[in-house]
Amino acid sequence: MEIPKHRHCLNCGISIPPDQVFCSEKCKIEYMQRRKKMLRTQYMFLAIAGLIILYYIITIALKM
């Protein structure tokens, strides 16, 4: 027995037709909100890491 062609919803994982990405508008909105929050967290991490590196570069330069 062959499994029909399908995809899985990017948000909840249920089986959907291959031409869709999300099973509903609700799942699409939830996914986009979660993705936006994740990107914001990653940008904050990169900004903090950059500030720490900049701090060490400045302190090393001032000691010379």
ChimeraX commands (.cxc) that place a marker at each C-alpha (Angstrom):
marker #1 position 0.00,0.00,0.00 radius 0.5
marker #1 position 1.43,3.35,-1.05 radius 0.5
marker #1 position 1.12,6.51,1.04 radius 0.5
marker #1 position -0.46,9.34,-0.98 radius 0.5
marker #1 position 1.73,12.37,-1.70 radius 0.5
marker #1 position 1.48,14.87,1.12 radius 0.5
marker #1 position 3.35,17.39,3.26 radius 0.5
marker #1 position 3.17,18.28,6.90 radius 0.5
marker #1 position 2.00,21.62,8.28 radius 0.5
marker #1 position 5.03,23.68,9.34 radius 0.5
marker #1 position 3.30,24.64,12.58 radius 0.5
marker #1 position 1.36,21.63,13.90 radius 0.5
marker #1 position 2.71,18.81,11.73 radius 0.5
marker #1 position -0.57,17.32,10.52 radius 0.5
marker #1 position -0.74,15.84,7.04 radius 0.5
marker #1 position -1.84,18.28,4.31 radius 0.5
marker #1 position -1.99,18.27,0.49 radius 0.5
marker #1 position 1.39,18.76,-1.23 radius 0.5
marker #1 position 0.43,22.19,-2.60 radius 0.5
marker #1 position -0.17,23.71,0.85 radius 0.5
marker #1 position 2.29,24.85,3.51 radius 0.5
marker #1 position -0.07,25.31,6.45 radius 0.5
marker #1 position -3.27,23.49,7.37 radius 0.5
marker #1 position -5.12,26.69,8.31 radius 0.5
marker #1 position -4.76,30.45,8.58 radius 0.5
marker #1 position -4.48,30.04,12.36 radius 0.5
marker #1 position -1.43,27.80,11.99 radius 0.5
marker #1 position 0.14,30.26,9.54 radius 0.5
marker #1 position -0.31,33.16,11.99 radius 0.5
marker #1 position 1.06,31.12,14.93 radius 0.5
marker #1 position 4.08,30.05,12.86 radius 0.5
marker #1 position 4.83,33.60,11.72 radius 0.5
marker #1 position 4.57,34.93,15.29 radius 0.5
marker #1 position 6.88,32.20,16.62 radius 0.5
marker #1 position 9.36,32.82,13.79 radius 0.5
marker #1 position 9.35,36.57,14.44 radius 0.5
marker #1 position 10.02,35.98,18.14 radius 0.5
marker #1 position 12.83,33.53,17.34 radius 0.5
marker #1 position 14.47,35.99,14.93 radius 0.5
marker #1 position 14.22,38.78,17.50 radius 0.5
marker #1 position 15.94,36.54,20.07 radius 0.5
marker #1 position 18.72,35.66,17.62 radius 0.5
marker #1 position 19.30,39.33,16.75 radius 0.5
marker #1 position 19.48,40.23,20.44 radius 0.5
marker #1 position 22.03,37.46,21.03 radius 0.5
marker #1 position 24.15,38.68,18.11 radius 0.5
marker #1 position 23.93,42.29,19.30 radius 0.5
marker #1 position 25.00,41.35,22.84 radius 0.5
marker #1 position 27.83,39.16,21.53 radius 0.5
marker #1 position 28.96,42.03,19.28 radius 0.5
marker #1 position 28.94,44.47,22.19 radius 0.5
marker #1 position 31.00,42.09,24.33 radius 0.5
marker #1 position 33.56,41.66,21.54 radius 0.5
marker #1 position 33.66,45.41,20.97 radius 0.5
marker #1 position 34.20,45.97,24.71 radius 0.5
marker #1 position 37.19,43.61,24.75 radius 0.5
marker #1 position 38.68,45.18,21.61 radius 0.5
marker #1 position 38.40,48.66,23.14 radius 0.5
marker #1 position 39.90,47.58,26.49 radius 0.5
marker #1 position 42.81,45.89,24.73 radius 0.5
marker #1 position 43.39,48.96,22.53 radius 0.5
marker #1 position 43.38,51.28,25.56 radius 0.5
marker #1 position 46.03,49.18,27.34 radius 0.5
marker #1 position 48.49,49.68,24.47 radius 0.5
marker link #1:1,2 radius 0.2
marker link #1:2,3 radius 0.2
marker link #1:3,4 radius 0.2
marker link #1:4,5 radius 0.2
marker link #1:5,6 radius 0.2
marker link #1:6,7 radius 0.2
marker link #1:7,8 radius 0.2
marker link #1:8,9 radius 0.2
marker link #1:9,10 radius 0.2
marker link #1:10,11 radius 0.2
marker link #1:11,12 radius 0.2
marker link #1:12,13 radius 0.2
marker link #1:13,14 radius 0.2
marker link #1:14,15 radius 0.2
marker link #1:15,16 radius 0.2
marker link #1:16,17 radius 0.2
marker link #1:17,18 radius 0.2
marker link #1:18,19 radius 0.2
marker link #1:19,20 radius 0.2
marker link #1:20,21 radius 0.2
marker link #1:21,22 radius 0.2
marker link #1:22,23 radius 0.2
marker link #1:23,24 radius 0.2
marker link #1:24,25 radius 0.2
marker link #1:25,26 radius 0.2
marker link #1:26,27 radius 0.2
marker link #1:27,28 radius 0.2
marker link #1:28,29 radius 0.2
marker link #1:29,30 radius 0.2
marker link #1:30,31 radius 0.2
marker link #1:31,32 radius 0.2
marker link #1:32,33 radius 0.2
marker link #1:33,34 radius 0.2
marker link #1:34,35 radius 0.2
marker link #1:35,36 radius 0.2
marker link #1:36,37 radius 0.2
marker link #1:37,38 radius 0.2
marker link #1:38,39 radius 0.2
marker link #1:39,40 radius 0.2
marker link #1:40,41 radius 0.2
marker link #1:41,42 radius 0.2
marker link #1:42,43 radius 0.2
marker link #1:43,44 radius 0.2
marker link #1:44,45 radius 0.2
marker link #1:45,46 radius 0.2
marker link #1:46,47 radius 0.2
marker link #1:47,48 radius 0.2
marker link #1:48,49 radius 0.2
marker link #1:49,50 radius 0.2
marker link #1:50,51 radius 0.2
marker link #1:51,52 radius 0.2
marker link #1:52,53 radius 0.2
marker link #1:53,54 radius 0.2
marker link #1:54,55 radius 0.2
marker link #1:55,56 radius 0.2
marker link #1:56,57 radius 0.2
marker link #1:57,58 radius 0.2
marker link #1:58,59 radius 0.2
marker link #1:59,60 radius 0.2
marker link #1:60,61 radius 0.2
marker link #1:61,62 radius 0.2
marker link #1:62,63 radius 0.2
marker link #1:63,64 radius 0.2
view
